[in-house]
Amino acid sequence: MKSKLILTFLIIILSYLINAQTTNNLNRWTLKSDRSIVWNIDNKLPHNDHIEMSGRKISVILRYGVNADQSFSLRRTIVWPMLRTIPNNTHASLIRIFDWNILSYLYINGRLNKNEKVEEITLNGIMTVKSLLENDVELTRTLFPSTDLPAYCEKYSIKNNSKNVVWIEIPELNSVLTTNSDKGVDGSYFLETILTAKGVINIQPGDKFEFGAYVYGHKKDEDKKLVDLTLEEKKRADLIELWNSNLILQTPDSVINALFAFSKIRASESIFETKGGLMHGPGGEAYYAAIWANDQAEYVGPFFPFLGYDIGNQASLNAYMHFSRFINPEYKPIPSSIVAEGTDIWNGAGDRGDQAMIAYGAARFALSIGNKETATKLWPLIEWCLEYLKRKTNQNGVVNSESDELEGRFPSGDANLCTSSLYYDALLSAVMLGKELGKPKPMLADYTKRAENLKNSIEKFFGRTVEGFETYRYYDGNDVLRSWICIPLTMGIYDRKQGTIDALFSPRLWTDDGLATQAGDKTFWDRSTLYALRGVLAAGETERAIKFLKYYSNRRLLGEHVPYPVEAYPEGGQRHLSAESGLYCRIFTEGLFGIRPTGFKSFDLTPQLPKDWNQMSLKNVKLFDYSTDIDVIRIGSKINLKITTNGKIIIEKTLKQDEIVHVKL
């Protein structure tokens, strides 16, 4: 009893510290009314950060910062996923670093400017940097990738705020870098750097002059297209507006709303036009023109139908169909990753539980799309994966796999909690999907029975007291808390929810950056934190989850490394991998609102309205290709739910706590 009281006290103290850190003015960035974020440069210098942005033929990692003297630093790492290098493996995208500084080439009134003072940097899917130069000259940089060309773009605007004419001398800077032909799958590649203006420019008082620069990469036989920087900026802005206009989260917490909007950008932009079709890729200077069973099949695939982004849905379907190529009668495992534009595989970690990841994601995706033709295409893959998993079920009733999604970085035994939990949810989804497709009743009854048995086996085999918490061991012999004890909660298994949630939010696991992968270790992977927050909300522990969700959202959006969820640390240095942003959005669709597709035009809904919120809404949800608004409003001590589909109210009712609402469109 004494140890439990101490533990409760520690949890209360940790929650207090988190709230204090969230509400105190410790942020570097500020949220603007248009949901962009701005860093107003102060004396907390120097500071450097990095952000990844992608188009369908290019990705760029901007390593930027403001130096101690308030000057700007920028290093561009540009990735061309379809310019393949040798050996043509997972990491064979052409990558080059560009360090040039356009400002260092410009003469203003006959002098090189050496006194730039950055005033602010803004992020909203595009980076904007505003600076003051000498002689009352204002410089604005706008940085972004092309949406559909293999080009990285920069626009420059120079405004004359003085009372005299300012003249600028711009050199002609057009260069071509020819890569080593021995290192390219298609021989040499050509990287052209072009400055769009040259000569002497006179700027009258109050006027401004705009020009730009871009880097364009192409193969020898490809025609290089003219890049109109103004048009490219508009295309990028229009695409961001498209994402912002669907699946709109509205809550009283403006930071959460904004990070949700930012996460839609990162989750959706990292899709590449490869010879193997549209492929969603994690990014991070390493993972392009390829798909993984966890990132694409499990994490982000089930999200895109909610957003209604057609390119995302196409990329998800394409990923599942690529995996289906490897169905085989011997039931050898499907590769973990299909790389090099679909022409090769990576299977270096063996069976990571990939069949469970694929079956889970494909079944949820098929239900959420709500299209019989699509579901029919996916059914053989789902059925095969479920049979594979049945054959891998051991004498303890749980599923054997050689590793998990961390690929041996941390021990996972012969059977881990993640694989069996994913298999459980996949069976449930397969029953719902099978009913829609008219599959044989004995088959679906068998899936149902297998799910029941598996749930019991998960409890018997994994359920344990670990470090004093009534939770789960991650594998046989595991006696240290692991972050992935959260995963049963996301699959609707709440048998040990209290002890599990206590463990997740205890000082043993929760750190400044969310969950440690293993208690006592400094390593963290955001994916487990994102799963945990979703699971705790789905389990109905709203008040505890919302405190940590606010803290996490504030840190990722307005802290020192912004503006997206990240992959991991120390590995990768907190890269902005794309699928993690999809997982952030799923905290709300599946956790806070409790949406669970149950058929081609039906879903269950279990909204969890925090006590300090009077309302929350999801607007323009695109499930099943409908346009649905979900509004949850507090009226006195009761909760009112209103669901509007295609402009028509289909449900309006008062809810009890944790009440499941069955919705049929």
N, C-alpha and C positions, 0 to 999 in steps of 0.2 A: 504493500500500500504506500509506504514511504517513497519508494522509487517512482511509482506512478505519479505521486504528487509533485516530485521534483521534475519529472518529465513534463507534466502539464505546465508547471511554472516556466520552464525553459521555452516551451512552445509559445506561451503568452508573451514572454519577453522578446522572442524573435519576431513575432507578429508586430509588436509595438515598434521595434527598430525598423522593420520594413516599412510600416506606415510613415514613420518619421522621416525616413530617407526619401520616400516617395513625395511627401508633401513639402519637405524643405526645398529651398531653391538651390539644389545641387546640380542642376542640369546645365549642360553647355548649350543645348539647342532650345529654341522656343517654338511652340506651335502657333501658327497663324490662323486667322479666321477661315482661310480657304483650304485648310488642312495641309498646306505645305509646312515645312519646318525651316527655321532660319537660325544661323549662328551669327549673332551680332558680335563682332570681334571686340574682345576686352583685353585685359592684361594677363589672362591665363594662357600665356604663350611661352614656348612654341607648342603647337598641337598638330598631330597628323592623324589621318584616318584613311580608309579605303572603302570603295563602293563598287559593285559590279552592275553593269547595265547591258542589256542584250537586245539584238534584233534577230531576224530569221537567218542572217548569214554572217553575223559577227557578234562578238562579245568584247567588252572593254572593262578592265579593272582600273579605276582611277585612284592612284595613291596621291592624295592631295594634303595640303596643310598650309598653315600660316606660321611663318618663322618668327623668331624673337623680335626682329625689326619690322614686323607686320607685312612683310613681302609674301607673295604667293609661291608655293612650290607645287609642281604637278609632274607626275610620271605616269604615262599611259602604257598599260600592257594590253595589247590588242590580240585577239584570238580569232582566227579564221577556221572554223570547224570543218569546212568542206575543202580546204586546201590541205590535203593529207600529206604527212611526212612519213619517212621510213625509219624504223619499222612501223607499219600501219596498225598500231594497237590502240589501247584505250586512250593513251595520252598523245596521239599523233596529230593533233590539230596544230597548224602553223601558228606560232606565237612569236611576236616581236615587241620589244620595248622601245617607246619613242619618248625621248627626254627633251625635245626641242622646246624653246620658249619663244613664242612669236614676238613677245614684247621686246626681247633683246635684239630683234632685227629692225625695229622701227626707230626712225629719227623723228623726234617731235621738236619743231622749231630749231632743227639743226643739231639736236643733242640726243644721245641715247638716254632714255629714262632709267634712273637707278633708284628712284624713291617711291616705288609703289607702296601704298598703304591699303590693305584689304579692309573694307568696311563690313561686308556681310557675305555669307554664302547661303544659298537657298537650295533645298532639295524638294522635288515633287515629281520624281520620275525623270526629271531633267535637272542638271546642276547649273546654277547661275552664280557667278562670282562678281561682286561689285567692288571696284577699287577707285581710289583717287591717285592721280599722277601729278606731276609738276604742272605749274601754270594753269591751275584750275581746270584740268582735264579729267574727265570721268571715264573709266573703262569698265565695260561689262562683258564678261565671257559667258557663253552659253554652250554647254558640253552635253553631247548625247550621241547614241548610235543611230544609224539609219534603221528604219523598220524593216526594209526588204532588200537593201543593197549591201554589198560587202564593204561598207564605208563607215568610218568613225568621223564625226562632224564636230567642228567648233565654230561658233559665230562670235564675232567681236564687234562691239559698238563703242565708238569713241565720241564723246560729247564734249563740246567746247562750252564751259561755263564761265569763261572769261569775257572781257569786254573787247578783246582783240582777236584778229584772225589767227588761227592756229594752223600751221602747215605741217604735214606729215609726209615723210619719204618712206615708201614701201618698196623693198627689193622684190625682184622676180624670184620666187622660190618654188620651183617645180622640180621634183627629183623622183627617180625610179630606183628602187632597191630590187635587184634581181637575186633570188635565192639560189642556193647551191642545187644544181639539177640532180646531183647524185643523192640528195636527201629528200626529194619530193616524189610522191607516187606518180604525179603527172609531170615530172621534170621540174624546171624552174618555175617559180611563181613571181609575180611582179607587184610590188607594193609602191604605189604612186602617192607621193605627198604633194599636195597642190595648195598654193595660196591664191585666193580668188581675186586679189587686187594687186596693183603695182603702180609705181610712179609717184608723182607729187600730188597730194590732195590738200586743198584748202578748205578749212571748216570755219564757217562764219560764226560769230558769237550766238550762242543758243542753239546752234545746229549740231547734228551728229552725223557721223559717217560709219557705215556698216560694211564689213567684209568678213571673210571666213577662211578656214583651212580644213582640209579633210585628208584622210588616208584611205586609199582604195586598193583592195587586194584582189587579184584575179589570175586565172591561168592564161597560158600563152594564146590559146585559140578563142578565148572569151572576149566578146566586145565589151569594152569599158563604157559604162553609161555616164552621161553628164550628171553631176550631182548639184542639184539646186538646194542650197542649204536652208533657205526660207521654207521651201516646200517640205524638206525632210523634217524640219522642226515642227511644222504643222501636222505632218503625218504622225509623228511621235506623240504630240499633244492630243490629237484626235483619238489615237489608240488608248491612251491613258484615260481619256474621258469616257470611252466605251466601257472600259473596266469599271470606272467609277459610277457609271449609270446603272449597272446591274449589281444585284446582291449588296445592297446598301445597309450597313449596320448603323442604327441610330440608338444611342444610349445616353444617359446623362454624363458619361465620362468621355470627354473630347479626345483624350490621349488614346484610349482604346479604339474609338471610332477611327482615328487617323491611322493608327498602326494597322488596323484591319484593311483600310484603303491602300496603304503602302504595300501590304503583303499581297494583295491582289495583283499589284504591278509585278513584283518579283516572281511570284508563282507563275504568271502568265507570259512574261516576256521571253523566258529562256526556252524557246521552241525553235528548232532549226530545220531548214528545208534541205534534207539530205537525199542522196540517191535511194535510200531506203524509206523515203516518205518523211512526213513531219515527225520529228523526235524531240520530246521534251528532255532537256539535259540539266543536270545539277549545276554545272559551271565550275567556278572556283579555280580557273586556269588549268583544270585537269580533266573534266568530265563533260565531253561534248559529242554530238553526233552519235550518241549511244544511249542505252536505256538500262536501268537496274530494276530488279524485282522489288526492292524496298522503295527507293525514291519515286519511281514512276508508277509501278503497279500498285503499291500499297499506300503511299503517302498522298500523292497529288492526283492520281487518276480518278479516285472517287469524288474529288472536289469540283472538277470542272463542270459537271452537269448543273451544280448549284449556281455557278457563275453564268452559265449559258454562253461561254466563249467557244465558238465553233471550232477555231483552230486548236484550242486545248482539248476539246472532245475528240477531234480527229487524231491528234497526237496520242491521246490515251488509248483509243481504239487500235491505232497502229502499233503501239507498244504491246498490247495484249496479243495481237495477231502475230507479231514477231515471236513472242514467246511460244505461241501455239505451233510454230514451225518445228519445235523440238519435242512435241509429243511422240512417244515411241512405245511399241508393244512390250518392250523389256522393262519399262518403268525405270529407266535411268533418269537421274534428275535433270530438269531443265537448267541451262546455264544461268548463273546469277546475273550476267550482264551480256548484252548483245552490243558490240562495239563497231567502230569503223564504218559508220553509215549503214549498219546491218550486215556487213560482209564477214564479220568474225565474231568470236565470243571471248568472254573472260570468265573463268571458273576457278580462280586461284584459291578460293577459300572453301571449295567443295560445296556441299549442300548446306546452305545457311538457313534452311527453313524456307527456301525460295518458293516452293510449291504452295505453302501456306500463305505467303505474302501475295502471290499471284491470284490464288483462288479467292482470298478475302477481297482484294481490290477489284478484280474483274466482276465478281458477283454484285458488289455494291455499285460499281459503275453501271452495269447493265440495268439494275433496278432503277437507278437515278435517271438514266437516259430515257427509260420508259418506251423503248422502241423494240418491237418484237423481232424485226429483222436483225438488228444489232445484237440482241440477246441470243438469237439463234446462232449467230457466228461465234459467240463467246462460249456457248454452253459446252462444246466438246473440250475446250481448255479447262473449264471449271470442273467438269466431271472427271477428266483425267487426273487433275491435281488432287481431287478428293480421294480417288482410288489410290494414288501414290501415297498419300498421307495415311490412309488406312493400312497400307502394307508396311509403313514405317512405324506404326504404333507398337510399342513394346509391351512386355508382360505387365507393366504397371499402368497400362491404359493411356500413356502419354506418348508424344511423337519424338522419335529420335532424329537428330540432325547433327551434322559435323561441327557446326558453329552457329552463330546468329549474325545479325546485320553488322555487328562490330568486328566480325571476321577474325576472331582470335585475339583482338587487342586486350580483352578481358576474358577470363574463363567462362565457359558456358556449358561444360559437361557434355554428356551424351544426349541429354534431352533438356531443353530449356523452356522456361515459362512462356516466352514470346511465341514460339512456334505453335505450341498447343493452344494458346489463347486465340491466335489468328485462325487456326483450323476450326476451332469452335464457332467463331462468328461466320466463317465461310460456309459451314454446314447450315446454319440458320438462314443465311441469305440464299443458299442454293435451294432450300425448301420453298421459300417465297417465290424465287425466280422459276423454279420448276413447275409450280402451280400455274403461273402465267403462261408457260410454254406447253402445258398439257403433258408433262412428263409422267411416267407410270407411277401410280400411287405407292406400290411396294418400294420403289426406289426412294421416294420422298419420305416414306415411313422409316426406312433404314437410315436415312440422313438424320431424321429427327431423333431416333434412338441412339445413334452414334454421338450426337451432340449432348444428349442427356448423360450418357456414360462418360463422355470426355469431361464434362463439367464436374462430375463426381470424382473422376480420376485426378483432375487438376487440384481439387481440394485435398485428396488423400496423399498425393505424391509431393506437391509443392507447398501445401499449407503447413506452416511451421511458425514457431516463436523464434524470431531472429533479433538478436540484440535487445531483447525485452519486448518486442512488438509482435502482436498476433497478426502476422502477415504471411509472406511467401518467401521461401528460398528460391533462388533463381535456377538452381540445378542441384542435383544430388551432391551433398558435401559442402554446399555454400552456407557459410555461417556469418557472412558480412552483408549488411544491407546493400541492395542494388537498386538503381533508379527504375529499372524495368518491372519492379513489383507493381507499378501502376497499371500495367496493360490489361489485367482482368477487368478493371473498372471501365475501360473503354469498350469492352465487349459485353457489358451488362452483367458481369459476375460481381456481386456485392457481398458475398459471404463473409469476407474479411475486410470490409471497407473501412471500419473504424480504425483498426490497428494499422492498416496500410496507409491511410491518410495521415495518421499520427506519425508514422515513420517517414513519409515523404516530406512532411513539413517540419521535421525535427532538425536540430542542429547537426545531426549525423549525416543528413543528405542535402538539406537545402543550403545553398551558398549564395554569395553575392550575384552569381550568374545563373541561378536556378539550381537544378539537381546535379549533384556530383554523380558520375557514373557508378562509383562505388564509394561507400562511406570511408572517409579518411583519405581519399584521393583528390588531387586538384583537377583531374580531368573532368570536363563536362561536355555533353552533346545536347544541343537544344532539343533535338527530337524527343528525348524522353521527358523533358520538362513540358513540352507542348502536349504530349500524350497525357501526362499526369494532370495538367490543368483541365483538359477535356474530360478525363475520366472522373475527377473529383466533382466537377459540375454535373456530369451525367448521373452521378451517384446521389445527388441532392444535397451535397455539403456546400451549398452556394456561398455562405458567408465566409467560410474558411478559404475557399478557392479564390474568391473575388479579391481578397487582400493581396494574395501572392500574384494574381493576374495583373492587378494594377501596378504592382512593383515591377514585375517583369516587363510589362508594356512600356512603362516610363523609361526604364533603363535602356531598352532596345531602340526606342524612338528618339529620345531626347538626351541620352547620356553621352558617353565618350566614344562609342562605336555605333553608328547609326546608318540607315534607318530601318533595318530588316532583322528578323530572326537570323541566327547564324548556324553554322554547322557545329564547330567544336573548338576546344582549346585544351592543351596547347597545339594539338595537331591542326594544321591548316590556318592557324592564326585567326580564327573566327571568320572564315570565308562566308560570303552571302550565298550559300547554296540555295537553289530555287525552291525545292520541294518543302523545305522547312517553313517557308512562308505559307504554302498551302496548308500545312499542319496548324499554323496559327489560326487561319480562317476557320478550320474545322473545330477549334475550341468553341466557337460560337454556333455554327450550324448544328453540330452534333452534341455539344456539351451544354451551352447556355440555353439553347432553344430545344435541344433534344430531338432533332429531326432524324428519323430512321425510315428510309424508303422501305415499303413492304410489298409493293406491286408496281405495275407500270403506270398507274395513276393514283397511287395511295401512299400515305406515309403516316407514321406515328409521330406525335409531338408531345414533349414534356418540358414546357418552359420553366426555367428557374430564375425568377425575378429577385435580384438582391434586395434586401430590406430597405436599403438607402436609396433605391431607385423607384421612381413613380411610373416609369414606362421603359419599354425597349421594343425595337422593331427591326425586322428584316424586310427590306423593300425590294421588290422586283427579283424575287427568287425564281430561278429558271428551271426548277425541276420539271421533268417530263415535257419540256418545251412550253410550259405555261408561264405566265407572269403572275406571281403570287406575292401578296403583302401579308406579313404576319405581325400583328400589333398586340402587345401585352401591356395592359394598363392597370395600375393599382387604383382601386376605388374603395376607400376606407380600409377595412381589413380583408377585402377580397381582391381577387385577380380576375380581370376581364380579358378574354381572348377574342380577337376578331381576325378572321382570315378572309382575304379578298382575292379572288382569282379572276384575271381578265376583266377587272372592273366590277365584278359581282360578289357580294358578301355571301359566302357559303357556310361560315360558322361564326356565331357570336354567342359566347356563353361565359358563365362564371365558373372558375376552376377551384378545385381543392388543391392543397399542397401535394406535389408529386403526382398529380392526376395525368394519366396518359390520354391524349385525345387522338382518336382515329379519324384521319382525314381522307376522304375520297373525292378526287377532282372529276 
